[in-house]
Amino acid sequence: MLGIIDATTYKKEIEDLTINRTLAAVPFAGRYRLIDFVLSNMVNSDIESVAIFPKYQYRSLMDHLGSGKQWDLNRKKDGLFFFPSPHLHDQYDEFGSLRQFSDHMTYFLRSQQKYAVITNSYTVCNIDFKDVLERHLSMGCDITEVTHEGKPLQMYIMSTELLISLIEGNIQKGSFQTLAEIIGENLQGLTICQYEHRGYVAVIDSIMSYYKHSLEMINPDVWQELFIKDRPILTKPKDEPPTKYSEDAIVKNSLIANGCIIEGHIENSIIFRGVRVGKGTVIKNSIVMQRTQIGENCNLDSIVFDKDVKIFDNIQLAGSKYSPHILRKGTTQGVLIES
């Protein structure tokens, strides 16, 4: 199979976390990026040629993926391919992923794989695409769409030949922007099947879905369903030391990555790599991303801290379960701005 990851999507509902990065590169679950899940699923399904099609703010995505070594995709033949849009600032900017696919049609025409897996970059799950292909072939389908609880996940399997035909046919007509739009029209003469994935699924397309599904990672049952030993979710390692906890530190029902210094109270929260939490500080129901520095005697509840946020001493901040407070990347809270 050929792996195609559509990373062109922009969602205004999660804009606070995508000002400086593409949606595919949003950090998740303490040490991963959203793209790690679908990319690892492909690699675990023995897919050796994966093409990623990003459009907006993809520098951090390129830095994260590198040559694809961590996913065993730094190969002499096939491997990891990165195809940015050549039309960022002209009339083609209004077009979706189909236009971007067509701009790199040579990749599809040169591929030797008979079948293609096409997915978005922001669905968190652990799925074996070999099982989907087996069902696709046994049912004699032209297109198989992966669903969860009856809802489409924008993950498809079809022949590479059919994929090329759909791309070329749409570019001539200019009717649709994405593959999902084409398939949603119930193409005449084609058999479209559904494959129901029964494992854990999280679609991250808004701040609320990000906050809700992030905190679900604290649940051991959810974690074990998503992070399967023989189907690992791979990511870029940082080789940081273990987290250091002071004698006064208290941690309850939380997920703490490595490289942190914890001197305060953490409860029902996810702490990413390299975070520092000062003495007397209480953090509850929050997500704290990489290298955030939090001072002493703060009280912080229901907050999403993006990377490199700095919180001075004695700051009080609170969101709610239904409306978490967002601190954008590099924000400084305190001194001139106190809450």
Secondary structure as UniProt FT lines:
FT   STRAND          2..7
FT   HELIX           12..14
FT   HELIX           15..18
FT   HELIX           23..25
FT   STRAND          27..28
FT   TURN            29..31
FT   STRAND          32..33
FT   HELIX           34..44
FT   TURN            45..46
FT   STRAND          49..54
FT   HELIX           59..65
FT   TURN            66..67
FT   HELIX           69..71
FT   STRAND          79..82
FT   HELIX           91..94
FT   HELIX           97..103
FT   HELIX           105..110
FT   STRAND          115..120
FT   STRAND          123..125
FT   HELIX           129..138
FT   TURN            139..140
FT   STRAND          143..148
FT   TURN            149..150
FT   STRAND          151..159
FT   HELIX           160..173
FT   HELIX           179..183
FT   TURN            184..185
FT   TURN            188..189
FT   STRAND          192..196
FT   STRAND          201..203
FT   HELIX           207..216
FT   TURN            217..218
FT   HELIX           220..226
FT   TURN            229..230
FT   STRAND          244..245
FT   TURN            247..248
FT   STRAND          250..252
FT   STRAND          255..256
FT   STRAND          261..262
FT   STRAND          265..267
FT   STRAND          270..271
FT   TURN            273..274
FT   STRAND          276..277
FT   TURN            279..280
FT   STRAND          282..284
FT   STRAND          287..288
FT   TURN            290..291
FT   STRAND          293..294
FT   STRAND          299..301
FT   STRAND          303..305
FT   TURN            307..308
FT   STRAND          310..311
FT   TURN            313..314
FT   STRAND          316..318
FT   STRAND          325..327
FT   TURN            329..330
FT   STRAND          332..334
FT   TURN            335..336
//
